[in-house]
């Protein structure tokens, strides 16, 4: 994974959850730690998200909805330029 352009981090059930966009691969990644500090590489479960298909790579944000992490995004083409 390259250096992500857009990253968001939240806590779900006391454990860190991260989403990030990998600009080199054109993929959005989701990772959730099994421990409260996520201090070891083995603590993390990583998945490529459904956002990988299409241009859903800009301005990621996460929130908990009914206890589940949900990723939202705004494609760059939807941004208002002043």
C-alpha angles and dihedrals in degrees: 000000000000125000103296119240096205125028134172128184129193137163119247116185087345094303126109120254121191134189122188140170116233104208095192094055095031089230135129113222130203123198131180126188121224090211132055094245100035086211099152128058089232090060091072132084110199128195137174107237132227086250087079090086112079132359099313097127106109134091102355122197132178133205136169114254114185088339095308124111111243124191120215128184144183115217111228091242089066096056120110115233118205 
